């Protein structure tokens, strides 16, 4: 599943090595990987995220 915010940051939920991650990118650049939503919320406004395909 993917989400995008109004500034163009895209968040993708994925599993790497049997561990869930939230990957953030902007355009073609990977910005960060987070292990949980609480950590992600310190850097992005979760209320600004909308589901994208």
Wavefront OBJ file of the C-alpha trace (Angstrom):
o trace
v 0.000 0.000 0.000
v 1.181 3.541 -0.743
v 0.330 7.003 0.539
v 1.367 10.459 -0.679
v 1.304 13.879 0.995
v 0.800 17.370 -0.414
v 4.570 18.008 -0.545
v 5.190 14.997 -2.773
v 6.513 12.550 -0.185
v 5.418 8.977 -0.850
v 5.168 6.360 1.905
v 5.174 2.679 1.030
v 4.568 -0.241 3.408
v 6.828 -3.190 2.623
v 8.577 -6.187 4.172
v 12.352 -6.596 3.976
v 13.951 -9.673 5.520
v 10.735 -10.601 7.362
v 10.544 -7.147 9.017
v 7.888 -4.559 8.146
v 9.147 -1.119 7.068
v 7.688 2.189 5.984
v 9.794 3.579 3.143
v 9.642 7.286 2.339
v 10.732 8.749 -0.946
v 10.343 11.966 -2.851
v 10.490 11.646 -6.599
v 13.116 9.020 -7.371
v 15.096 9.613 -4.150
v 14.680 7.405 -1.097
v 14.526 9.634 1.980
v 14.191 7.274 4.959
v 13.019 3.937 6.316
v 10.911 3.762 9.490
v 10.022 0.754 11.613
v 6.693 2.091 12.889
v 4.057 4.763 12.383
v 4.991 6.636 15.571
v 8.513 7.178 14.259
v 7.183 8.226 10.852
v 4.787 10.726 12.449
v 7.733 12.652 13.899
v 8.771 13.566 10.345
v 5.561 13.628 8.294
v 2.055 14.881 9.032
v 0.004 11.681 8.912
v -3.220 13.671 8.460
v -1.819 14.959 5.148
v -1.345 11.445 3.706
v -3.825 10.070 1.153
v -3.903 6.614 -0.420
v -2.486 6.344 -3.932
v -2.265 3.462 -6.369
l 1 2 3 4 5 6 7 8 9 10 11 12 13 14 15 16 17 18 19 20 21 22 23 24 25 26 27 28 29 30 31 32 33 34 35 36 37 38 39 40 41 42 43 44 45 46 47 48 49 50 51 52 53
